[in-house]
Amino acid sequence: MTVPNPLTLRALRLIGGEWRGIGRTVPVRINRIVAEPWNSDRLQRARQLLAEGRKPPPVHLVSWRLGNIRIYEPSDGIHRVSAAREAGRSHIAARLSGEHVCDPARCLIRGRNFYVLKPDGYACDWENGVDEALLAELRRLGVPG
């Protein structure tokens, strides 16, 4: 099961775009969720919940969409996603609060600087430059420059 690259999520966050509220619970493919556990006790509790056969509450996700790329980011449930992934589950119940519809055409790369088009023109979001790996990912996702 391939998990989205966290660098792709980082790039989509920078690109940003229109917010669309969703507010419903749906099954989501676990391999589309970027979730890296950070607390071993919480991860163990999530594993135990699955081992006991109890149904966990839905995780809470935000979607980042660019064309046919859709990546989900948990606002609640990182450890439940990780435990379900370890257990080989393909889907998880998720409450989708909404999605960011990303538009790389509103962005620009010049040198090592990344710009986002604001209502009054381009604004530099990264005065000190963006690292090469992130620049490469932004270009891969279609940011001109």
N, C-alpha and C positions, 0 to 999 in steps of 0.2 A: 504494500500500500504506500504510494508516494504522497508525501506531505508537502504542501506548498513551501517554497523557500521563504523564510522570514524576511529576506532582503526584498522580495517582491512585495510583501505587505508594507514594508517600510517605504518603498517607492510609491505605491498606490496612496499611502497616507499623504505623501508630499504632493502628488498630482491632485488629489482631492477632486471635488466636483459637487454636483447637485445632490442634495440629501432628499431621499424619499422615505417617508415613514411607512412601515409595514405593519408591525404590531400583531403578529399571529404566530401560532406554534405549528411548526412543520418538521418533518424528518429531514435532516441534513447529512450529506455524505461526510463521514469523519475525515476522509483524506483531503477535504477542501478547507479544513480548519487548522489555523496556525495556533498551536497551544503548547507551550513549554512549561511543564510543572516546575514550581519553585519551592514547594513545601512538601517534604517527604511524608509528614504526618497526614496532611490532607490527601495526598495521593494514596496512601495506605487505606484511609477511610473510604475513598472512592472505590478502591479495589475490593475492599471487604463488602461494600454495598452490593456490588455485582456478584461476588462469590456467594452471597446469601440469597441471591435471586430477587432482591428487592428492586423495585422500579425507582430510579433516581428522578428528582425533579428535572424539568427541561433546563438545559443550559441557556444562557442569554448571549445572543450573537449580534454582531453588526456585519453587514456584507459590504465588501469592496468589489465593484464590478467595472471591468474595462472590456468592452466587446464580449467575447466568449470566455474571458477569464473572470472567475468569481472566487474570491477568497473570503473566508469568514474569520472574524476575530472575536473571541469570547470577552464579554464584559463580566460574566459570572460563569463558572463551571470549567475552568482550565483543567483542573485535576480530574473531573468526571470525564472530560473528553480524552485525556491521556490514558485513564484506566480503561475506557471503552476501546481505545485504539489498541492497547496492549492485549485486551481480551479478544481481539480479532473482529470486533463489531464493524459493520460497514456504515451504519447510520446511527444518529442520535437525535432524540427529540430536542428541538431548539425553539426558543422564543426569539423571533427576529424583530428587533426594534426598528430596523430600517437598513437602507443601503446608501452608500456613496457611489454615484455614477461618475466614474472618473473620466476626464477628458484631457488627454495629453496635449491637444492642440492649443489649450489655454496656457501652456507652459513653454519654457525656452531654456536651453542650456547655452551658455557663452563661457568658453574657457572652463573653469571649474565652478562657476556660479550657476545656480538654479533660480529661475524666475517664474513667478506665477502672475498671469494677467489679472490685475485688479481693475475695478471700474475706472480708475483714473490713469491706467497704463500699467506697464510691467513693474513689479516690485521684487527686489532681490530678497529672497527668503534666507539665503545662505551667504552672508558677507565673506566668510572665510573659506569658501569653497566646499565642494562636496567630494567625498572620497571616491576613488576610481571605481570601486566595485558598485557603489550606488549609482554613479554616473552611467556605467555600462548597463545597469538594469533599467534606469530611466529611459535610455536610448532604445533598449530592447522593447520597452512598452510603448514606444512611439513618440517620445518627447523630442521635438525638433532641436537641432543644434548640432 
